[in-house]
């Protein structure tokens, strides 16, 4: 879990996606709590790295569902990513992170 968090390639499970969301929320609210109104510009720079990680993890979760990372721009698609399972077996973005169906042979075409 949490391998290659800066990469946009591959697939991740719902657990890793939701934990990333929770960690980002905790980090965001803790920065907000300790910041003073006149020093927020510097603290906003601290949010760039966690924001990049969040976007990368969301793209990988979109890949797990078999869709492009651009689908994250659809309103409320994050709820779909959080509650619905990914594709069974491998898809064009890689193997199933749970391992289900990765070693099954595809049926031969006639």
Beta strands, then each sheet from edge to edge (+ up, - down):
end
